[in-house]
């Protein structure tokens, strides 16, 4: 990609978070503390509520949208009209990442990772605080769940920790990266894929927790991963270089130039489109 297919504009400040719902709606979070709900390339609703950068978004259902901010709060909004439902508290520093899974005891559980080194879990139905997970020695930068009972957290301490989502007990630690673990996704076959500022993308085996693919195709920090519903993975580096990966162990399919420096977030839609934003722009690039 040398130039985006379209540019979506309307956000009031630089976009710092992007997510795409299962029904194709785009949600963005901005440096001015606002959240935007998009449809068809236009902003339907702008939500004011945070007092600092919005760094994480999650839409686990068609009706609900969670946002995490540098103001240390997580807020739940209506994904339809942007109305505020509740605020979830429990962190002492900025929230960097969000993930959710279903457990037998509590139904939907929403997790937030923070710069304060902890992960907090709340009941999705009531907002009740359930867990505080401690173990990382530096900020938590990324979260992912496998749809069963595992929660994965990537940290600036270079480790990935694996937890039971239902009991909040740490199961084991994955070692292999040498810099911040910036992004995590789960492949359709259940494999964990990680990206790091050490320039690598790694695929981890679920059997013995070893690295089965150690991919050195980036030449600068890998900021984010985006996965399509079909399992195609796009990795994006800070200098706007992209890689498209296919298959269980991620065979390199193509190299992309997004022609944009300092890309900070990316997301993939079910229609195959990739959405990116860089640190200095309020625009969304659609590829």
C-alpha positions in Angstrom: 0.0 0.0 0.0 1.6 3.3 -1.0 -1.5 5.5 -0.4 -4.7 4.8 1.6 -7.8 4.0 -0.4 -9.6 6.7 1.7 -9.0 9.1 4.5 -11.6 9.6 7.2 -11.6 12.9 9.0 -13.6 14.4 11.8 -11.8 13.6 14.9 -10.8 16.7 16.9 -7.3 15.5 17.9 -4.8 12.8 17.2 -6.2 9.2 17.2 -4.6 6.9 19.8 -7.0 3.9 19.8 -9.0 2.0 17.1 -11.2 -1.0 17.2 -13.8 -2.5 14.8 -16.9 -4.2 16.0 -18.2 -7.5 14.5 -20.9 -5.6 12.6 -18.3 -3.4 10.9 -18.6 -0.2 13.0 -15.4 1.7 13.7 -14.6 3.3 17.1 -11.7 5.6 17.8 -10.2 7.2 20.8 -8.3 10.5 20.8 -5.7 12.5 22.7 -8.3 15.0 23.8 -10.1 12.3 25.8 -13.0 11.8 23.3 -14.3 8.7 21.7 -15.9 8.6 18.2 -18.4 6.2 16.8 -18.1 6.0 13.0 -20.4 4.6 10.3 -19.7 4.7 6.6 -16.7 7.0 7.0 -18.5 9.6 9.1 -18.6 10.3 12.8 -22.1 9.5 14.2 -21.3 10.4 17.8 -18.5 12.1 19.6 -18.3 11.1 23.3 -16.8 13.4 25.9 -16.0 11.9 29.3 -12.3 11.2 29.8 -9.9 13.9 30.9 -6.8 12.5 29.2 -5.7 10.4 26.2 -7.9 7.4 25.3 -5.5 4.6 24.6 -7.7 1.5 24.5 -11.1 0.5 23.1 -13.2 -2.7 23.3 -16.6 -3.5 21.9 -17.4 -7.0 23.2 -21.1 -6.8 22.2 -23.0 -4.8 19.6 -24.5 -2.7 22.4 -21.4 -1.9 24.5 -18.2 0.0 24.1 -15.4 0.2 26.7 -12.7 2.9 26.7 -9.5 3.1 28.7 -7.6 6.3 29.3 -4.5 7.9 30.7 -6.9 9.3 33.4 -6.7 5.8 34.9 -10.4 5.1 34.3 -12.3 2.6 32.2 -15.7 3.8 31.0 -18.6 1.8 29.6 -20.7 3.5 26.9 -23.7 2.6 24.7 -22.1 1.5 21.4 -25.4 2.7 19.7 -25.7 6.4 20.9 -22.7 7.0 23.0 -24.5 7.4 26.3 -22.5 6.8 29.5 -23.4 3.7 31.4 -20.8 3.4 34.2 -17.2 4.2 35.1 -14.9 1.4 36.3 -12.1 2.4 38.7 -9.2 0.5 40.2 -6.0 1.8 38.6 -3.6 4.4 39.8 -2.1 5.1 36.3 -3.1 5.2 32.7 -5.0 2.3 31.1 -3.2 1.0 28.0 -5.2 -2.1 27.0 -8.6 -3.9 27.3 -9.8 -7.5 26.8 -12.8 -9.5 27.7 -13.9 -13.1 28.0 -16.7 -15.2 29.4 -16.4 -17.2 32.6 -18.9 -19.6 34.2 -19.0 -17.7 37.5 -19.4 -14.1 36.3 -20.4 -14.2 32.6 -18.6 -11.5 30.7 -15.4 -10.3 32.5 -13.6 -7.2 31.3 -9.9 -6.7 31.9 -7.8 -3.6 31.8 -4.0 -3.4 31.7 -2.3 -0.4 33.1 1.0 1.5 33.4 0.7 0.9 37.1 1.9 -2.7 36.3 -1.5 -4.4 37.3 -4.5 -5.8 35.5 -8.0 -5.3 36.8 -11.0 -7.4 36.1 -14.7 -6.4 36.4 -18.0 -8.1 36.0 -19.4 -6.9 32.6 -23.0 -7.1 33.8 -22.7 -5.2 37.0 -19.3 -3.4 37.0 -18.3 -5.1 40.2 -14.6 -5.4 40.8 -13.5 -9.0 40.7 -9.7 -9.3 40.4 -6.5 -7.4 40.6 -3.7 -9.3 38.9 -0.1 -8.5 40.0 3.2 -9.9 38.7 4.6 -7.6 36.0 7.4 -5.3 37.1 6.7 -2.6 34.5 3.6 -1.3 32.8 1.2 -3.6 31.0 1.1 -2.7 27.4 -1.2 -5.3 25.8 -3.9 -7.9 26.6 -5.6 -10.7 24.8 -7.9 -13.6 25.7 -8.2 -17.0 24.0 -12.0 -17.2 24.3 -11.7 -19.9 26.9 -10.0 -19.3 30.3 -6.6 -17.8 29.4 -5.7 -14.1 29.7 -2.4 -13.0 28.1 -0.6 -9.8 29.2 2.4 -8.2 27.5 4.5 -5.7 29.4 7.3 -3.2 29.2 9.2 -5.7 31.4 9.6 -7.8 28.1 7.6 -10.7 29.4 4.2 -12.2 28.5 2.3 -13.6 31.5 -0.5 -16.1 31.2 -3.4 -16.1 33.7 -6.6 -17.9 34.4 -9.3 -15.5 33.6 -11.7 -17.1 36.1 -9.4 -17.4 39.1 -6.9 -14.6 38.3 -4.1 -17.0 39.1 -0.9 -16.7 37.1 -0.3 -19.9 35.2 3.2 -19.3 33.6 5.4 -16.7 32.0 6.6 -16.5 28.4 10.2 -15.3 27.9 11.8 -14.5 24.6 11.3 -10.8 23.8 14.0 -8.3 24.7 12.0 -5.1 24.7 8.4 -3.9 25.3 5.7 -6.4 24.3 3.5 -3.9 22.4 0.6 -6.0 21.0 -1.0 -9.5 21.3 -3.5 -11.3 19.2 -4.9 -14.8 19.2 -4.9 -16.8 15.9 -8.0 -18.8 14.9 -6.2 -22.0 15.9 -5.6 -20.6 19.4 -1.9 -19.7 19.0 -0.7 -16.5 20.7 1.0 -14.0 18.4 3.1 -11.2 19.9 4.8 -8.0 18.6 7.6 -6.2 20.3 9.8 -3.1 20.2 12.6 -5.6 19.7 11.5 -5.6 16.0 10.1 -9.1 16.1 6.8 -10.9 15.7 6.6 -14.2 17.5 4.2 -17.2 17.4 4.0 -19.2 20.6 3.2 -22.9 20.9 0.4 -23.8 23.2 1.9 -27.1 24.2 5.2 -26.3 25.7 5.0 -22.4 25.6 8.0 -22.1 23.3 8.4 -19.8 20.3 7.6 -21.7 17.1 8.1 -18.8 14.8 10.5 -16.0 15.5 10.1 -13.5 12.7 12.7 -10.8 12.0 11.2 -9.0 9.1 10.9 -5.6 10.7 13.7 -3.1 11.0 12.2 -0.9 13.7 9.8 -1.3 16.7 6.6 -3.2 15.9 3.8 -1.1 17.4 0.7 -3.0 16.6 -0.9 -6.2 15.2 -4.2 -6.4 13.4 -6.0 -9.6 12.6 -8.8 -10.1 10.2 -11.7 -12.5 10.9 -10.1 -14.9 8.3 -6.8 -15.0 10.3 -4.7 -12.8 8.2 -2.3 -10.8 10.4 -0.9 -7.4 9.6 2.0 -6.1 11.7 2.9 -2.4 11.5 6.1 -0.7 12.7 6.7 2.7 13.9 8.1 3.9 10.6 5.0 2.8 8.7 6.3 -0.5 7.3 3.7 -3.3 7.2 3.9 -7.0 6.8 1.1 -9.4 5.9 1.3 -12.9 7.4 -0.6 -16.0 6.5 -0.9 -19.5 8.0 -0.5 -21.0 11.5 3.2 -20.2 11.8 2.8 -16.9 9.9 4.5 -17.1 6.5 5.3 -13.7 5.1 2.9 -13.0 2.3 3.8 -9.4 1.4 5.5 -6.2 2.5 3.6 -3.0 2.7 4.6 0.6 2.9 1.9 2.6 4.6 3.8 5.8 3.6 3.3 7.3 7.1 5.7 7.7 10.0 4.9 6.9 13.6 1.8 4.8 13.2 0.6 4.0 16.7 -2.6 2.0 16.2 -4.2 -0.4 13.6 -7.3 -2.5 13.4 -8.7 -4.9 10.7 -12.3 -5.2 9.7 -14.2 -8.3 8.6 -14.3 -6.8 5.1 -10.5 -7.0 4.8 -9.9 -3.3 5.3 -7.1 -2.1 7.6 -7.5 1.1 9.6 -4.4 3.0 10.8 -3.6 6.3 12.5 -0.3 8.0 13.3 0.7 9.9 16.4 0.4 13.3 14.7 -2.8 13.1 12.8 -6.5 13.2 13.6 -7.2 11.3 10.3 -8.0 7.6 9.9 -6.3 5.9 6.9 -8.3 3.1 5.3 -6.3 0.6 3.3 
